[in-house]
Amino acid sequence: MGNQYDQLRSSPEAKQLLENQEAIKKVLSSPDTKKLLQQLQKKDSGKLQAAAQSALQGDSAALSNLVRELSGNPEAARAMEHLNQRLTKK
C-alpha cells in the first residue's frame, strides 16, 4: 500500500513530471483530462473522492477499480490512452 507511493516517489519519470509544473498544467488542461473528469463525475463524484482519499492513505484499490470501470467506456479509454502517450513521450 504505502510501498506503491514510495515507488512512485522514486520513479524518475514521476519525479521529472512533478518537477515540471508546465507539463502538469498542460496535462491538467488537456481535452483528454477534461473528458476523463467528466466521465468520473458522471459515475459518482462521491465515489471518486472516497477513492482518492483511500489512495492518499496508501490504498489504491478503489482508485484502480474506478480506472478499470472507466476503461470500459470507449471515450474514456481513448482519453486515457492519449494521456498515457503524452505522459510517456520522451
N, CA, C and O atoms as CSV, one atom per row, in Angstrom:
chain,resi,resn,atom,element,x,y,z
A,1,MET,N,N,0.825,-1.180,0.000
A,1,MET,CA,C,0.000,0.000,0.000
A,1,MET,C,C,0.870,1.244,0.000
A,1,MET,O,O,0.958,1.929,-1.019
A,2,GLY,N,N,1.511,1.551,1.113
A,2,GLY,CA,C,2.419,2.677,1.157
A,2,GLY,C,C,3.596,2.469,0.231
A,2,GLY,O,O,4.207,3.428,-0.240
A,3,ASN,N,N,3.911,1.208,-0.027
A,3,ASN,CA,C,5.016,0.853,-0.906
A,3,ASN,C,C,4.809,1.415,-2.313
A,3,ASN,O,O,5.770,1.838,-2.956
A,4,GLN,N,N,3.567,1.425,-2.795
A,4,GLN,CA,C,3.281,1.979,-4.119
A,4,GLN,C,C,3.595,3.465,-4.157
A,4,GLN,O,O,4.123,3.967,-5.149
A,5,TYR,N,N,3.276,4.159,-3.094
A,5,TYR,CA,C,3.581,5.590,-3.015
A,5,TYR,C,C,5.088,5.796,-3.043
A,5,TYR,O,O,5.581,6.688,-3.733
A,6,ASP,N,N,5.819,4.978,-2.299
A,6,ASP,CA,C,7.281,5.082,-2.289
A,6,ASP,C,C,7.860,4.803,-3.675
A,6,ASP,O,O,8.801,5.467,-4.111
A,7,GLN,N,N,7.288,3.816,-4.360
A,7,GLN,CA,C,7.756,3.503,-5.709
A,7,GLN,C,C,7.492,4.665,-6.652
A,7,GLN,O,O,8.329,4.989,-7.494
A,8,LEU,N,N,6.332,5.289,-6.511
A,8,LEU,CA,C,6.007,6.437,-7.349
A,8,LEU,C,C,6.977,7.584,-7.073
A,8,LEU,O,O,7.473,8.220,-8.003
A,9,ARG,N,N,7.241,7.841,-5.817
A,9,ARG,CA,C,8.156,8.936,-5.458
A,9,ARG,C,C,9.558,8.683,-5.969
A,9,ARG,O,O,10.278,9.631,-6.281
A,10,SER,N,N,9.962,7.429,-6.063
A,10,SER,CA,C,11.318,7.122,-6.510
A,10,SER,C,C,11.413,6.932,-8.020
A,10,SER,O,O,12.505,6.737,-8.553
A,11,SER,N,N,10.279,6.987,-8.709
A,11,SER,CA,C,10.267,6.834,-10.165
A,11,SER,C,C,10.848,8.077,-10.820
A,11,SER,O,O,10.372,9.185,-10.571
A,12,PRO,N,N,11.878,7.909,-11.660
A,12,PRO,CA,C,12.464,9.080,-12.334
A,12,PRO,C,C,11.444,9.806,-13.210
A,12,PRO,O,O,11.476,11.033,-13.306
A,13,GLU,N,N,10.536,9.059,-13.852
A,13,GLU,CA,C,9.531,9.686,-14.706
A,13,GLU,C,C,8.556,10.520,-13.886
A,13,GLU,O,O,8.220,11.645,-14.256
A,14,ALA,N,N,8.103,9.954,-12.763
A,14,ALA,CA,C,7.179,10.688,-11.898
A,14,ALA,C,C,7.863,11.918,-11.317
A,14,ALA,O,O,7.277,12.999,-11.266
A,15,LYS,N,N,9.090,11.748,-10.888
A,15,LYS,CA,C,9.837,12.876,-10.320
A,15,LYS,C,C,9.997,13.981,-11.358
A,15,LYS,O,O,9.820,15.160,-11.050
A,16,GLN,N,N,10.331,13.599,-12.581
A,16,GLN,CA,C,10.504,14.579,-13.647
A,16,GLN,C,C,9.190,15.310,-13.919
A,16,GLN,O,O,9.181,16.529,-14.092
A,17,LEU,N,N,8.094,14.576,-13.956
A,17,LEU,CA,C,6.802,15.192,-14.201
A,17,LEU,C,C,6.428,16.141,-13.063
A,17,LEU,O,O,5.980,17.262,-13.302
A,18,LEU,N,N,6.615,15.688,-11.834
A,18,LEU,CA,C,6.251,16.513,-10.688
A,18,LEU,C,C,7.088,17.782,-10.602
A,18,LEU,O,O,6.620,18.807,-10.106
A,19,GLU,N,N,8.314,17.714,-11.080
A,19,GLU,CA,C,9.183,18.887,-11.050
A,19,GLU,C,C,8.905,19.831,-12.215
A,19,GLU,O,O,9.377,20.967,-12.209
A,20,ASN,N,N,8.152,19.383,-13.206
A,20,ASN,CA,C,7.859,20.188,-14.380
A,20,ASN,C,C,6.427,20.721,-14.271
A,20,ASN,O,O,5.484,20.102,-14.765
A,21,GLN,N,N,6.281,21.860,-13.628
A,21,GLN,CA,C,4.957,22.434,-13.401
A,21,GLN,C,C,4.234,22.745,-14.712
A,21,GLN,O,O,3.011,22.630,-14.787
A,22,GLU,N,N,4.973,23.134,-15.732
A,22,GLU,CA,C,4.356,23.443,-17.021
A,22,GLU,C,C,3.726,22.189,-17.625
A,22,GLU,O,O,2.629,22.248,-18.180
A,23,ALA,N,N,4.421,21.054,-17.514
A,23,ALA,CA,C,3.878,19.789,-18.029
A,23,ALA,C,C,2.616,19.404,-17.269
A,23,ALA,O,O,1.654,18.921,-17.866
A,24,ILE,N,N,2.614,19.613,-15.966
A,24,ILE,CA,C,1.434,19.298,-15.156
A,24,ILE,C,C,0.254,20.157,-15.599
A,24,ILE,O,O,-0.862,19.659,-15.750
A,25,LYS,N,N,0.505,21.444,-15.807
A,25,LYS,CA,C,-0.566,22.347,-16.242
A,25,LYS,C,C,-1.128,21.911,-17.598
A,25,LYS,O,O,-2.340,21.941,-17.812
A,26,LYS,N,N,-0.242,21.506,-18.508
A,26,LYS,CA,C,-0.695,21.069,-19.831
A,26,LYS,C,C,-1.555,19.812,-19.727
A,26,LYS,O,O,-2.599,19.707,-20.372
A,27,VAL,N,N,-1.106,18.864,-18.910
A,27,VAL,CA,C,-1.864,17.623,-18.755
A,27,VAL,C,C,-3.221,17.912,-18.117
A,27,VAL,O,O,-4.241,17.390,-18.567
A,28,LEU,N,N,-3.238,18.733,-17.082
A,28,LEU,CA,C,-4.493,19.024,-16.396
A,28,LEU,C,C,-5.475,19.808,-17.261
A,28,LEU,O,O,-6.688,19.683,-17.092
A,29,SER,N,N,-4.960,20.608,-18.178
A,29,SER,CA,C,-5.851,21.408,-19.020
A,29,SER,C,C,-6.152,20.750,-20.367
A,29,SER,O,O,-6.852,21.332,-21.196
A,30,SER,N,N,-5.637,19.563,-20.588
A,30,SER,CA,C,-5.841,18.900,-21.880
A,30,SER,C,C,-7.288,18.438,-22.035
A,30,SER,O,O,-7.956,18.131,-21.047
A,31,PRO,N,N,-7.766,18.391,-23.271
A,31,PRO,CA,C,-9.125,17.898,-23.526
A,31,PRO,C,C,-9.327,16.465,-23.017
A,31,PRO,O,O,-10.415,16.112,-22.561
A,32,ASP,N,N,-8.283,15.652,-23.097
A,32,ASP,CA,C,-8.402,14.263,-22.627
A,32,ASP,C,C,-8.641,14.216,-21.123
A,32,ASP,O,O,-9.456,13.425,-20.648
A,33,THR,N,N,-7.946,15.047,-20.384
A,33,THR,CA,C,-8.137,15.088,-18.936
A,33,THR,C,C,-9.554,15.549,-18.625
A,33,THR,O,O,-10.209,15.004,-17.737
A,34,LYS,N,N,-10.020,16.543,-19.351
A,34,LYS,CA,C,-11.377,17.043,-19.130
A,34,LYS,C,C,-12.417,15.964,-19.429
A,34,LYS,O,O,-13.407,15.843,-18.708
A,35,LYS,N,N,-12.198,15.178,-20.488
A,35,LYS,CA,C,-13.118,14.082,-20.809
A,35,LYS,C,C,-13.157,13.062,-19.679
A,35,LYS,O,O,-14.222,12.595,-19.276
A,36,LEU,N,N,-11.964,12.725,-19.174
A,36,LEU,CA,C,-11.915,11.743,-18.084
A,36,LEU,C,C,-12.621,12.265,-16.842
A,36,LEU,O,O,-13.362,11.529,-16.192
A,37,LEU,N,N,-12.397,13.514,-16.516
A,37,LEU,CA,C,-13.055,14.085,-15.336
A,37,LEU,C,C,-14.570,14.104,-15.512
A,37,LEU,O,O,-15.307,13.844,-14.562
A,38,GLN,N,N,-15.033,14.407,-16.708
A,38,GLN,CA,C,-16.478,14.385,-16.962
A,38,GLN,C,C,-17.032,12.978,-16.779
A,38,GLN,O,O,-18.097,12.794,-16.190
A,39,GLN,N,N,-16.302,11.986,-17.287
A,39,GLN,CA,C,-16.754,10.599,-17.140
A,39,GLN,C,C,-16.775,10.182,-15.669
A,39,GLN,O,O,-17.695,9.494,-15.225
A,40,LEU,N,N,-15.760,10.602,-14.923
A,40,LEU,CA,C,-15.716,10.280,-13.499
A,40,LEU,C,C,-16.867,10.944,-12.756
A,40,LEU,O,O,-17.479,10.332,-11.881
A,41,GLN,N,N,-17.160,12.179,-13.098
A,41,GLN,CA,C,-18.241,12.893,-12.431
A,41,GLN,C,C,-19.591,12.271,-12.759
A,41,GLN,O,O,-20.495,12.274,-11.924
A,42,LYS,N,N,-19.736,11.737,-13.972
A,42,LYS,CA,C,-20.981,11.059,-14.342
A,42,LYS,C,C,-21.183,9.824,-13.478
A,42,LYS,O,O,-22.306,9.507,-13.084
A,43,LYS,N,N,-20.090,9.133,-13.188
A,43,LYS,CA,C,-20.180,7.897,-12.400
A,43,LYS,C,C,-20.697,8.213,-11.005
A,43,LYS,O,O,-21.796,7.799,-10.637
A,44,ASP,N,N,-19.922,8.933,-10.247
A,44,ASP,CA,C,-20.290,9.263,-8.873
A,44,ASP,C,C,-19.137,10.030,-8.258
A,44,ASP,O,O,-18.099,9.450,-7.937
A,45,SER,N,N,-19.314,11.318,-8.095
A,45,SER,CA,C,-18.211,12.132,-7.593
A,45,SER,C,C,-17.840,11.751,-6.157
A,45,SER,O,O,-16.684,11.894,-5.756
A,46,GLY,N,N,-18.810,11.269,-5.387
A,46,GLY,CA,C,-18.512,10.823,-4.023
A,46,GLY,C,C,-17.610,9.599,-4.035
A,46,GLY,O,O,-16.719,9.457,-3.198
A,47,LYS,N,N,-17.854,8.724,-4.992
A,47,LYS,CA,C,-17.035,7.512,-5.135
A,47,LYS,C,C,-15.605,7.895,-5.523
A,47,LYS,O,O,-14.641,7.313,-5.025
A,48,LEU,N,N,-15.478,8.879,-6.415
A,48,LEU,CA,C,-14.161,9.353,-6.825
A,48,LEU,C,C,-13.422,9.968,-5.648
A,48,LEU,O,O,-12.241,9.693,-5.436
A,49,GLN,N,N,-14.108,10.788,-4.893
A,49,GLN,CA,C,-13.474,11.441,-3.746
A,49,GLN,C,C,-13.030,10.417,-2.706
A,49,GLN,O,O,-11.935,10.528,-2.156
A,50,ALA,N,N,-13.866,9.430,-2.437
A,50,ALA,CA,C,-13.505,8.385,-1.475
A,50,ALA,C,C,-12.314,7.576,-1.974
A,50,ALA,O,O,-11.429,7.225,-1.195
A,51,ALA,N,N,-12.290,7.279,-3.281
A,51,ALA,CA,C,-11.175,6.517,-3.852
A,51,ALA,C,C,-9.881,7.322,-3.781
A,51,ALA,O,O,-8.820,6.774,-3.485
A,52,ALA,N,N,-9.971,8.615,-4.052
A,52,ALA,CA,C,-8.783,9.471,-3.973
A,52,ALA,C,C,-8.261,9.553,-2.539
A,52,ALA,O,O,-7.051,9.513,-2.315
A,53,GLN,N,N,-9.166,9.668,-1.573
A,53,GLN,CA,C,-8.755,9.703,-0.159
A,53,GLN,C,C,-8.065,8.405,0.231
A,53,GLN,O,O,-7.033,8.424,0.901
A,54,SER,N,N,-8.628,7.282,-0.185
A,54,SER,CA,C,-8.016,5.990,0.121
A,54,SER,C,C,-6.629,5.891,-0.502
A,54,SER,O,O,-5.695,5.393,0.126
A,55,ALA,N,N,-6.496,6.365,-1.740
A,55,ALA,CA,C,-5.202,6.322,-2.420
A,55,ALA,C,C,-4.178,7.176,-1.683
A,55,ALA,O,O,-3.017,6.785,-1.558
A,56,LEU,N,N,-4.599,8.336,-1.198
A,56,LEU,CA,C,-3.674,9.196,-0.449
A,56,LEU,C,C,-3.210,8.529,0.842
A,56,LEU,O,O,-2.126,8.821,1.347
A,57,GLN,N,N,-4.032,7.641,1.364
A,57,GLN,CA,C,-3.674,6.921,2.584
A,57,GLN,C,C,-2.944,5.614,2.290
A,57,GLN,O,O,-2.645,4.837,3.197
A,58,GLY,N,N,-2.661,5.383,1.002
A,58,GLY,CA,C,-1.862,4.218,0.637
A,58,GLY,C,C,-2.638,3.048,0.080
A,58,GLY,O,O,-2.037,2.043,-0.301
A,59,ASP,N,N,-3.971,3.145,0.021
A,59,ASP,CA,C,-4.784,2.054,-0.503
A,59,ASP,C,C,-5.327,2.467,-1.867
A,59,ASP,O,O,-6.292,3.227,-1.950
A,60,SER,N,N,-4.721,1.978,-2.917
A,60,SER,CA,C,-5.100,2.393,-4.262
A,60,SER,C,C,-6.128,1.472,-4.915
A,60,SER,O,O,-6.448,1.652,-6.090
A,61,ALA,N,N,-6.645,0.505,-4.192
A,61,ALA,CA,C,-7.574,-0.474,-4.778
A,61,ALA,C,C,-8.834,0.189,-5.333
A,61,ALA,O,O,-9.241,-0.120,-6.452
A,62,ALA,N,N,-9.455,1.083,-4.586
A,62,ALA,CA,C,-10.692,1.721,-5.045
A,62,ALA,C,C,-10.428,2.582,-6.278
A,62,ALA,O,O,-11.237,2.607,-7.205
A,63,LEU,N,N,-9.312,3.276,-6.288
A,63,LEU,CA,C,-8.965,4.100,-7.443
A,63,LEU,C,C,-8.676,3.221,-8.660
A,63,LEU,O,O,-9.066,3.554,-9.779
A,64,SER,N,N,-8.006,2.121,-8.442
A,64,SER,CA,C,-7.749,1.172,-9.534
A,64,SER,C,C,-9.052,0.629,-10.103
A,64,SER,O,O,-9.184,0.467,-11.316
A,65,ASN,N,N,-10.015,0.348,-9.227
A,65,ASN,CA,C,-11.318,-0.140,-9.686
A,65,ASN,C,C,-12.035,0.910,-10.533
A,65,ASN,O,O,-12.651,0.578,-11.545
A,66,LEU,N,N,-11.956,2.180,-10.118
A,66,LEU,CA,C,-12.572,3.249,-10.900
A,66,LEU,C,C,-11.939,3.362,-12.282
A,66,LEU,O,O,-12.638,3.524,-13.282
A,67,VAL,N,N,-10.628,3.276,-12.331
A,67,VAL,CA,C,-9.920,3.347,-13.614
A,67,VAL,C,C,-10.330,2.166,-14.486
A,67,VAL,O,O,-10.542,2.321,-15.688
A,68,ARG,N,N,-10.441,0.997,-13.887
A,68,ARG,CA,C,-10.853,-0.198,-14.624
A,68,ARG,C,C,-12.266,-0.016,-15.183
A,68,ARG,O,O,-12.533,-0.368,-16.332
A,69,GLU,N,N,-13.166,0.534,-14.368
A,69,GLU,CA,C,-14.521,0.793,-14.832
A,69,GLU,C,C,-14.509,1.788,-15.998
A,69,GLU,O,O,-15.203,1.596,-16.996
A,70,LEU,N,N,-13.721,2.839,-15.859
A,70,LEU,CA,C,-13.641,3.850,-16.915
A,70,LEU,C,C,-13.114,3.275,-18.214
A,70,LEU,O,O,-13.553,3.662,-19.297
A,71,SER,N,N,-12.178,2.357,-18.107
A,71,SER,CA,C,-11.580,1.801,-19.325
A,71,SER,C,C,-12.604,1.024,-20.148
A,71,SER,O,O,-12.362,0.736,-21.320
A,72,GLY,N,N,-13.740,0.682,-19.552
A,72,GLY,CA,C,-14.812,0.027,-20.282
A,72,GLY,C,C,-15.605,0.993,-21.160
A,72,GLY,O,O,-16.357,0.567,-22.037
A,73,ASN,N,N,-15.435,2.283,-20.924
A,73,ASN,CA,C,-16.090,3.308,-21.725
A,73,ASN,C,C,-15.149,3.686,-22.863
A,73,ASN,O,O,-14.041,4.154,-22.600
A,74,PRO,N,N,-15.555,3.499,-24.122
A,74,PRO,CA,C,-14.644,3.750,-25.253
A,74,PRO,C,C,-14.058,5.165,-25.279
A,74,PRO,O,O,-12.874,5.343,-25.565
A,75,GLU,N,N,-14.883,6.167,-24.981
A,75,GLU,CA,C,-14.395,7.549,-24.993
A,75,GLU,C,C,-13.358,7.775,-23.893
A,75,GLU,O,O,-12.323,8.401,-24.122
A,76,ALA,N,N,-13.643,7.265,-22.713
A,76,ALA,CA,C,-12.707,7.413,-21.601
A,76,ALA,C,C,-11.433,6.610,-21.857
A,76,ALA,O,O,-10.335,7.064,-21.533
A,77,ALA,N,N,-11.577,5.428,-22.433
A,77,ALA,CA,C,-10.405,4.600,-22.735
A,77,ALA,C,C,-9.478,5.300,-23.725
A,77,ALA,O,O,-8.257,5.263,-23.575
A,78,ARG,N,N,-10.066,5.940,-24.741
A,78,ARG,CA,C,-9.268,6.701,-25.713
A,78,ARG,C,C,-8.549,7.858,-25.026
A,78,ARG,O,O,-7.369,8.105,-25.277
A,79,ALA,N,N,-9.269,8.561,-24.161
A,79,ALA,CA,C,-8.670,9.693,-23.449
A,79,ALA,C,C,-7.518,9.219,-22.564
A,79,ALA,O,O,-6.476,9.871,-22.496
A,80,MET,N,N,-7.705,8.076,-21.882
A,80,MET,CA,C,-6.628,7.541,-21.036
A,80,MET,C,C,-5.416,7.166,-21.874
A,80,MET,O,O,-4.278,7.409,-21.472
A,81,GLU,N,N,-5.657,6.577,-23.030
A,81,GLU,CA,C,-4.542,6.198,-23.903
A,81,GLU,C,C,-3.787,7.433,-24.388
A,81,GLU,O,O,-2.556,7.436,-24.422
A,82,HIS,N,N,-4.520,8.479,-24.763
A,82,HIS,CA,C,-3.865,9.720,-25.203
A,82,HIS,C,C,-3.037,10.334,-24.079
A,82,HIS,O,O,-1.916,10.791,-24.303
A,83,LEU,N,N,-3.596,10.341,-22.869
A,83,LEU,CA,C,-2.844,10.882,-21.727
A,83,LEU,C,C,-1.601,10.048,-21.452
A,83,LEU,O,O,-0.529,10.587,-21.178
A,84,ASN,N,N,-1.752,8.744,-21.527
A,84,ASN,CA,C,-0.606,7.868,-21.297
A,84,ASN,C,C,0.490,8.138,-22.322
A,84,ASN,O,O,1.666,8.214,-21.968
A,85,GLN,N,N,0.114,8.283,-23.576
A,85,GLN,CA,C,1.104,8.583,-24.617
A,85,GLN,C,C,1.775,9.927,-24.354
A,85,GLN,O,O,2.984,10.076,-24.526
A,86,ARG,N,N,0.985,10.881,-23.943
A,86,ARG,CA,C,1.531,12.214,-23.677
A,86,ARG,C,C,2.502,12.193,-22.487
A,86,ARG,O,O,3.549,12.840,-22.516
A,87,LEU,N,N,2.145,11.453,-21.462
A,87,LEU,CA,C,2.976,11.395,-20.252
A,87,LEU,C,C,4.251,10.577,-20.452
A,87,LEU,O,O,5.270,10.841,-19.814
A,88,THR,N,N,4.189,9.596,-21.331
A,88,THR,CA,C,5.376,8.741,-21.516
A,88,THR,C,C,6.213,9.175,-22.710
A,88,THR,O,O,7.248,8.575,-23.002
A,89,LYS,N,N,5.761,10.223,-23.402
A,89,LYS,CA,C,6.519,10.725,-24.562
A,89,LYS,C,C,7.851,11.282,-24.073
A,89,LYS,O,O,7.887,12.093,-23.147
A,90,LYS,N,N,8.921,10.857,-24.681
A,90,LYS,CA,C,10.274,11.296,-24.296
A,90,LYS,C,C,10.667,12.506,-25.092
A,90,LYS,O,O,11.768,13.029,-24.917
